[in-house]
Amino acid sequence: MKFLVLSKKFPFPPIDGESLLVSGFNNTLKSKGHEIDILSFNTIKHFFDFKNFPENQNPYSNIWMVYLDNRIKPVDAFKNLFSAQPFHITRFIRKEFEEKLTVILKNNNYDFILIESLYLNPYFDVIRKYSSAKIILRAHNVEYEIWQRLSVTSKNLLLKPYIKYLTGKLKKYELANIAAYDLLCTLTKRDLDIFISGGFKGVSLIVPAGIEGKDYKPAEIKNKDILKISFIGSLDWLPNSEGIQWFIDKCWNKSHISDNTLELHIAGRNTPLWIYKYQNKNIKIHGEVPDSKEFLNSCPVMIVPLLAGSGMRLKILEALALSRIVITTSIGLEGIDATDGKEVLIADTDEEFIEKIRFCKHNFEALQQISANAAKFFEDNYKLEIIVDRFLNKITEIRK
């Protein structure tokens, strides 16, 4: 079958959750004999020089990109107060993208158009006009829920009412538009249930996030004097930056946690300058790292202090594949059916994070067992080949 993928950023290199999700899925589709083209924005925040794309990692027959300056401009945010469409969506409306998409659809016949996330919904009508392909929306999250949670957890008293206002517009837009797709794919049952409770009655499929496991070689967890703890995630995504700031301020900086037997290593694309103020002998700021697997392997423990969000965390799956010990909030673990104390450790308060880090420091044998459980749990549940097969079976049904 022939697919056209629409993405709001080019999904390479696969070092953040969204890029891992999209690139791994497309690689697996290609390995099963399907043809894939991609049209994506090439954003200023996630700019990619195509000359750096290794040919042996390229699953696409054709690649088209449209440059987008997606930095948030206060003037545009203010103007959006008077627009019916939410600011999250209008940032990705560009005439150049619509024109490129029109030309592509006029010159190619596709079986399926796979739209990666709600942000590219404005191009739905263009697809319907110029193509008879079935249109699939893969909802990486319930977008409005992320912002709903942020409106509660944000400490910025000036930003808080604006986030709440945007959330209302985004919720209305999201629930009104998902019904038009031939197939709605969500990463979790929970996300699908939220859409159904909001009135969705269309054809749907739960397609969990997964990763290609063949390149994940776990490093042995050793009992050392210094326990290294990692955090990795796109730090221009507000839930990530707010989460790590909360962890440092509320957990790490308490005297019985931040001592000379612990090191916190923070990595992430687009690391803001303010995070570097935390750097000291116990906190190392790495910025964007070239290889997330190598970075995760360098630390036995990974934290995911997520206080807002939706969908699934691909970095947790990476850590499980590498037999790392994951300490995460319940929100961070959503969509991943791991058990506290068996495959992961769950902490929802600062006291619980401190308790779980203490546990990791003083229970080496238990860590070895959790590490082994994590790897087996990943192998049994989140290998991409099985997930993609379920997806292909479903779309074959809707194609008839």
C-alpha positions in Angstrom: 0.0 0.0 0.0 1.1 3.6 -0.5 1.1 6.1 2.3 1.6 9.8 2.6 2.6 10.9 6.0 2.0 14.5 7.2 4.1 15.6 10.1 4.5 18.9 11.9 8.3 18.4 12.1 10.7 16.1 10.3 11.0 12.9 12.5 14.8 12.6 12.4 17.0 12.2 14.3 14.8 10.0 16.6 16.0 11.5 19.9 12.7 12.9 21.2 9.4 11.1 21.8 7.5 12.3 18.8 10.4 11.6 16.4 10.9 8.1 17.9 7.2 7.4 17.5 6.9 8.5 13.9 10.3 7.3 12.5 10.0 3.9 14.2 6.5 3.3 12.9 7.4 4.4 9.3 10.6 2.2 9.4 8.5 -0.8 10.3 5.8 0.0 7.7 8.6 0.1 5.1 10.1 -3.2 6.3 6.7 -4.8 5.6 6.9 -3.8 1.9 4.8 -0.6 1.9 5.7 2.6 0.1 5.9 5.8 2.2 6.1 9.5 1.2 6.4 12.3 3.7 5.5 16.0 3.8 6.6 17.8 6.9 7.4 21.2 8.2 11.0 21.9 8.8 10.8 24.1 11.9 13.2 26.5 13.3 13.0 24.6 16.7 13.6 21.2 15.1 15.5 22.1 11.9 17.0 19.2 10.0 19.5 19.4 7.2 18.5 16.7 4.8 22.1 16.2 3.8 22.6 14.6 7.2 20.0 11.9 6.7 21.7 8.5 6.5 20.5 6.6 3.4 20.3 3.3 5.3 17.9 4.9 7.8 15.6 6.5 5.2 12.2 4.7 4.8 10.8 7.3 2.4 10.4 7.2 -1.4 9.8 11.0 -1.5 10.5 13.7 1.1 9.1 17.2 0.9 9.7 19.8 3.5 8.3 23.3 4.1 10.2 25.7 6.3 8.4 27.1 9.3 9.4 29.6 11.9 7.4 28.2 14.8 8.8 30.4 17.5 5.9 31.8 19.6 5.5 35.5 19.0 3.5 37.6 21.6 1.8 39.7 18.9 0.4 36.6 17.2 -0.7 35.1 20.5 -2.5 38.3 21.3 -4.2 38.4 17.9 -5.4 34.9 18.3 -7.6 36.0 21.2 -10.0 37.2 18.5 -9.8 34.1 16.3 -12.2 31.2 16.4 -9.3 28.7 15.9 -6.9 28.0 18.8 -3.4 29.4 18.7 -1.9 25.9 18.8 -3.5 25.2 15.4 -3.0 28.6 13.7 0.8 28.3 14.2 0.8 25.5 11.6 -1.3 27.1 9.0 0.9 28.1 6.0 0.0 28.7 2.4 3.2 27.1 1.2 2.3 23.9 3.0 -1.1 23.8 1.4 0.3 24.5 -2.1 2.9 21.8 -1.8 0.3 19.3 -0.5 -2.0 20.2 -3.4 0.7 19.5 -6.0 1.6 16.2 -4.3 -2.0 15.0 -4.2 -2.5 15.9 -7.9 0.5 14.0 -9.0 0.3 10.9 -6.7 -2.4 8.3 -5.8 -2.3 7.2 -2.2 -4.2 4.5 -0.3 -3.9 6.3 3.0 -2.9 9.8 4.3 -1.6 9.4 7.8 -1.8 12.7 9.7 0.5 12.8 12.7 -1.3 14.9 15.4 -4.2 17.3 15.4 -2.0 20.3 14.5 -2.2 19.4 10.8 -6.0 19.1 10.8 -6.3 22.4 8.8 -5.2 20.5 5.7 -8.0 17.9 6.0 -10.2 19.7 3.4 -7.4 20.0 0.9 -6.9 16.2 1.1 -10.6 15.5 0.6 -10.6 17.8 -2.4 -7.7 16.3 -4.2 -7.5 12.7 -3.0 -9.7 9.7 -2.6 -7.4 8.2 0.0 -8.6 7.2 3.4 -7.5 9.8 6.0 -6.1 8.6 9.3 -5.5 10.8 12.3 -3.0 9.5 14.9 -3.7 11.5 18.0 -0.4 11.4 20.0 -2.2 12.9 23.0 -5.5 14.4 24.0 -4.1 17.8 23.2 -6.6 19.9 25.2 -5.9 17.7 28.3 -2.2 18.6 28.4 -3.1 22.3 28.5 -6.0 21.7 30.9 -3.5 20.2 33.4 -1.0 23.0 32.7 -3.6 25.6 33.6 -3.8 23.9 37.0 -0.1 23.3 37.7 1.3 26.5 36.2 2.9 28.9 38.8 2.8 31.8 36.4 -0.1 33.9 37.5 -0.1 36.0 34.4 0.1 33.0 32.0 -2.4 30.9 33.9 -5.7 32.6 32.7 -4.4 32.7 29.1 -3.6 28.9 29.2 -7.1 28.3 30.6 -8.7 30.3 27.8 -6.6 28.5 25.1 -7.6 25.2 26.6 -11.3 25.9 26.2 -10.8 26.8 22.5 -8.6 23.8 21.8 -11.0 21.4 23.5 -13.9 22.6 21.4 -11.8 22.4 18.2 -10.4 19.0 18.9 -13.7 17.3 19.7 -15.4 19.0 16.8 -12.8 17.8 14.2 -11.8 14.3 15.0 -15.1 12.8 13.9 -14.4 13.5 10.2 -11.5 11.1 9.9 -11.9 7.6 8.4 -9.9 6.3 11.3 -8.9 7.8 14.6 -5.8 6.1 16.2 -5.0 6.8 19.8 -1.9 5.6 21.8 -3.9 4.6 24.8 -7.4 3.3 25.8 -7.7 6.2 28.2 -7.2 8.8 25.5 -9.9 7.0 23.3 -12.3 6.9 26.3 -11.9 10.7 26.7 -12.7 11.3 23.0 -15.7 9.0 23.3 -17.0 10.7 26.4 -16.6 14.0 24.4 -19.0 12.7 21.7 -16.7 10.8 19.3 -18.6 8.0 17.5 -16.4 7.2 14.5 -14.1 4.3 13.7 -11.1 4.0 16.1 -8.1 1.9 16.9 -5.8 1.9 19.9 -2.2 1.8 18.5 0.2 1.9 21.4 3.5 3.6 21.0 6.3 1.1 20.4 10.0 1.2 19.5 12.3 -1.0 17.4 14.1 -3.1 19.9 17.0 -4.4 17.8 19.3 -1.5 18.5 18.8 -1.4 22.3 21.7 -3.1 24.2 21.3 -2.7 27.9 24.4 -1.8 30.0 24.9 -3.8 33.1 23.6 -2.1 36.3 26.5 -2.0 38.8 26.6 -1.2 42.5 28.7 1.9 42.6 29.4 4.6 45.3 27.7 7.2 43.1 24.1 6.6 41.8 23.6 8.4 38.5 20.1 9.5 37.7 19.0 10.7 34.2 16.3 12.9 32.8 15.9 13.3 29.1 13.1 15.0 27.1 12.4 17.9 24.8 12.8 20.9 27.0 10.9 23.3 24.8 7.8 21.2 25.7 6.3 22.9 28.7 5.3 19.8 30.7 8.9 18.6 30.5 10.5 21.8 31.6 8.0 22.4 34.4 8.4 18.9 35.5 12.2 18.9 35.8 12.1 22.3 37.5 9.6 21.0 40.1 11.8 18.0 40.7 15.0 20.0 41.3 13.2 22.6 43.5 11.0 20.2 45.5 12.9 16.9 45.6 16.6 17.2 44.7 17.5 20.3 46.7 16.3 18.8 49.9 19.4 18.1 51.9 18.8 14.4 52.5 18.6 13.8 48.7 21.2 16.1 47.2 24.4 14.6 48.6 27.7 13.5 47.2 26.5 9.9 46.5 24.0 11.1 43.8 24.3 12.7 40.4 21.5 14.1 38.3 22.2 14.2 34.5 19.8 16.3 32.4 19.6 16.2 28.6 17.1 17.5 26.1 16.7 19.2 22.8 16.4 23.0 23.0 17.5 23.2 26.6 16.6 26.8 27.8 19.3 28.9 29.4 17.5 29.1 32.8 18.1 25.3 33.3 21.9 25.9 33.3 21.6 27.9 36.5 21.1 24.6 38.3 24.4 23.1 37.1 26.8 22.2 40.0 28.9 19.2 41.1 25.8 17.0 41.6 23.7 18.3 38.6 25.1 18.0 35.1 23.4 19.7 32.2 24.2 18.0 28.9 21.9 19.8 26.4 21.0 17.8 23.3 22.9 14.5 23.3 23.8 12.7 20.0 22.6 9.3 21.2 19.7 8.9 23.7 20.4 5.2 24.2 24.0 5.8 25.2 22.9 8.6 27.5 20.3 6.4 29.2 22.7 3.5 29.5 25.1 5.8 31.4 22.7 6.1 34.3 21.0 3.1 36.0 17.9 5.2 37.0 15.8 7.6 34.9 13.2 10.0 36.3 10.0 11.2 34.6 8.6 13.9 36.9 5.7 14.7 34.6 2.9 16.7 36.2 0.9 17.3 33.0 0.6 15.5 29.7 -1.3 12.9 27.8 -0.6 10.0 25.5 2.5 7.8 26.1 6.1 8.6 26.9 8.4 7.0 24.4 11.4 7.7 26.6 10.0 5.4 29.2 9.8 2.6 26.6 13.4 3.3 25.6 14.4 3.1 29.2 12.5 -0.2 29.7 14.2 -1.6 26.6 17.5 -0.7 28.1 16.6 -2.3 31.5 16.8 1.1 33.3 15.0 1.7 36.5 12.2 4.3 35.8 10.8 6.5 38.5 7.8 8.2 37.1 4.6 9.9 38.1 1.3 8.2 37.3 0.7 10.8 34.6 4.1 9.9 33.0 3.2 6.2 33.0 -0.2 6.7 31.4 -0.7 4.2 28.6 2.0 1.9 29.8 0.6 -1.0 32.0 3.7 -1.5 34.2 3.4 -2.3 37.9 4.9 -0.2 40.7 7.7 -2.1 42.3 7.9 -4.7 39.6 8.8 -3.1 36.3 8.9 0.6 37.4 8.7 2.8 40.4 5.8 5.3 40.7 6.1 8.6 42.6 3.5 11.3 42.6 4.7 13.6 45.3 8.1 15.1 46.4 8.1 12.8 49.4 7.5 9.7 47.2 10.3 10.7 44.8 12.7 11.1 47.7 11.6 7.7 49.1 12.0 5.9 45.7 15.5 7.5 45.1 16.5 6.3 48.6 15.2 2.8 47.7 17.4 2.8 44.6 20.4 3.9 46.5 20.1 1.2 49.2 18.5 -1.8 47.5 20.9 -3.0 44.8 19.5 -6.5 44.6 15.9 -5.3 44.2 17.1 -2.9 41.4 18.6 -5.8 39.5 15.3 -7.7 39.6 13.3 -4.6 38.5 15.8 -4.1 35.7 15.3 -7.6 34.4 11.5 -7.3 34.7 11.6 -4.0 32.8 13.4 -5.6 29.8 11.0 -8.6 29.7 8.0 -6.3 30.0 9.1 -4.3 27.0 9.8 -7.4 24.9 6.3 -8.8 25.7 4.3 -5.6 25.0 5.9 -2.8 23.0 7.8 -4.3 20.1 6.8 -2.3 17.0 6.3 -5.3 14.6 3.3 -6.6 16.5 1.8 -3.1 16.9 2.1 -2.3 13.2 0.6 -5.6 12.2 -2.6 -4.7 14.2 -2.7 -1.3 12.5 -2.4 -2.9 9.0 -5.1 -5.4 9.7 -7.5 -2.5 10.7 -6.8 -0.2 7.8 -7.2 -3.1 5.4 -10.8 -3.3 6.7 -11.6 0.4 6.3 -10.1 0.4 2.8 -12.7 -2.1 1.5 
